[in-house]
Amino acid sequence: MSSRELEDEIVRLQKLTLPPHVAEVAEEAAQVFADGREMEAEALVEKVSALLRLEEAGKEAVSY
């Protein structure tokens, strides 16, 4: 992921209404990105994506 794509994804995540524990990780990604630690920020963005998939899977499991 390029630096610009990473920045765009972080901004997109910050605009979403996320569960508090997921929003905290997204905010940490923004902070480490601002500090110039792009690899760590990218890992945190991936973690946010994984957490969101788990949230969605949990909702689907409950609906059955």
C-alpha positions as a Markdown table, in Angstrom:
| # | Residue | x | y | z |
|---|---|---|---|---|
| 1 | Met | 0.0 | 0.0 | 0.0 |
| 2 | Ser | 1.4 | 3.4 | -0.9 |
| 3 | Ser | 1.8 | 6.1 | 1.6 |
| 4 | Arg | -1.1 | 8.0 | 0.0 |
| 5 | Glu | -3.4 | 5.0 | -0.1 |
| 6 | Leu | -2.6 | 4.3 | 3.6 |
| 7 | Glu | -3.4 | 7.9 | 4.5 |
| 8 | Asp | -6.6 | 7.7 | 2.6 |
| 9 | Glu | -7.6 | 4.5 | 4.3 |
| 10 | Ile | -6.9 | 6.0 | 7.7 |
| 11 | Val | -9.0 | 9.0 | 7.0 |
| 12 | Arg | -11.8 | 6.8 | 5.7 |
| 13 | Leu | -11.7 | 4.7 | 8.9 |
| 14 | Gln | -11.8 | 7.8 | 11.1 |
| 15 | Lys | -15.0 | 8.9 | 9.4 |
| 16 | Leu | -16.8 | 5.6 | 10.1 |
| 17 | Thr | -18.8 | 5.0 | 13.3 |
| 18 | Leu | -16.7 | 2.2 | 14.8 |
| 19 | Pro | -17.1 | 0.3 | 18.0 |
| 20 | Pro | -14.9 | 2.0 | 20.7 |
| 21 | His | -12.2 | -0.7 | 20.8 |
| 22 | Val | -11.9 | -0.6 | 17.0 |
| 23 | Ala | -11.9 | 3.2 | 16.8 |
| 24 | Glu | -9.0 | 3.2 | 19.4 |
| 25 | Val | -6.9 | 1.1 | 17.0 |
| 26 | Ala | -7.8 | 3.3 | 14.0 |
| 27 | Glu | -6.8 | 6.4 | 16.0 |
| 28 | Glu | -3.5 | 4.7 | 17.0 |
| 29 | Ala | -2.9 | 4.1 | 13.3 |
| 30 | Ala | -3.4 | 7.8 | 12.5 |
| 31 | Gln | -1.0 | 8.7 | 15.3 |
| 32 | Val | 1.8 | 6.4 | 14.3 |
| 33 | Phe | 1.3 | 7.4 | 10.6 |
| 34 | Ala | 1.7 | 11.1 | 11.7 |
| 35 | Asp | 4.9 | 10.1 | 13.4 |
| 36 | Gly | 6.2 | 8.6 | 10.2 |
| 37 | Arg | 5.9 | 5.0 | 11.2 |
| 38 | Glu | 4.1 | 3.8 | 8.1 |
| 39 | Met | 4.7 | 0.1 | 8.4 |
| 40 | Glu | 3.3 | 0.1 | 11.9 |
| 41 | Ala | 0.3 | 2.2 | 10.7 |
| 42 | Glu | -0.4 | -0.2 | 7.9 |
| 43 | Ala | -0.3 | -3.1 | 10.4 |
| 44 | Leu | -2.8 | -1.3 | 12.6 |
| 45 | Val | -5.1 | -0.6 | 9.6 |
| 46 | Glu | -5.0 | -4.3 | 8.8 |
| 47 | Lys | -5.9 | -5.0 | 12.4 |
| 48 | Val | -8.9 | -2.6 | 12.2 |
| 49 | Ser | -10.0 | -4.5 | 9.1 |
| 50 | Ala | -9.8 | -7.8 | 10.9 |
| 51 | Leu | -11.6 | -6.5 | 13.9 |
| 52 | Leu | -14.4 | -5.2 | 11.7 |
| 53 | Arg | -14.7 | -8.6 | 10.0 |
| 54 | Leu | -14.9 | -10.3 | 13.4 |
| 55 | Glu | -17.6 | -7.8 | 14.4 |
| 56 | Glu | -19.6 | -8.6 | 11.2 |
| 57 | Ala | -19.1 | -12.4 | 11.6 |
| 58 | Gly | -20.4 | -12.1 | 15.2 |
| 59 | Lys | -23.5 | -10.2 | 14.0 |
| 60 | Glu | -24.2 | -12.8 | 11.4 |
| 61 | Ala | -23.8 | -15.7 | 13.9 |
| 62 | Val | -26.4 | -14.1 | 16.2 |
| 63 | Ser | -28.9 | -13.6 | 13.4 |
| 64 | Tyr | -29.2 | -17.3 | 12.6 |
